[in-house]
C-alpha cells in the first residue's frame, strides 16, 4: 500500500467527521476545490488522465490485487459522464506521478444532484472497496479505497 493511500484513511475519517460540525460545509468544499485544487496546471480531465497511464489508486504491484483505477474507477467515471455530462477532473500532485483526488462539477439543479446521489448510493453496493464523497453546492470530491482499506475504516467506525 503506497504512502499516499495510507494517508487517505485518516484524512477520509477526518473529512467524514468534520462534515457533521460545519455550518456550511458545502461552501467549504466548493472553496477548497476552486481555490486550492483547481489551480492552473494542477488538474486534467479525469478519464483521459486515468486512461493514459496516469493513476489515482495504485495497488503497488500486489499479486492478484484489483487494478482499482481501470477496473472500477474509470468505469464509474464513464458511467457518471454518460448519465450526467458533467466535468470530471483529476487533481494532480505537484512533482508526483499520481492524482491526489477526483472532482466532478455538480449539475446546477437540485433534481439532477439528487440523481447523482442516488447513482452513487447504488454504485457503492458493487464497488470493490469504498467510495467516499465530499459534497459541495457546485462540486463533488470523490475518494476511493480498496477492500482492505475499506475494512479498516469499517472496523474503526464499529469501534467508535
Secondary structure, DSSP 8 states (H G I E B T S, - for coil): --HHHHHHHHHHHHHHHHTTT-TTHHHHHHHIIIIII--TTSEEEHHHHHHTT--S---TT-TT---HIIIIIHHHHHHHHHHH---EEEEE-TTSSSEEEEEEE--SSHHHHHHHHHHHHHHHHH-SEEEEEEE-SSEEEEEEEEHHHHHHHHHHHHH-
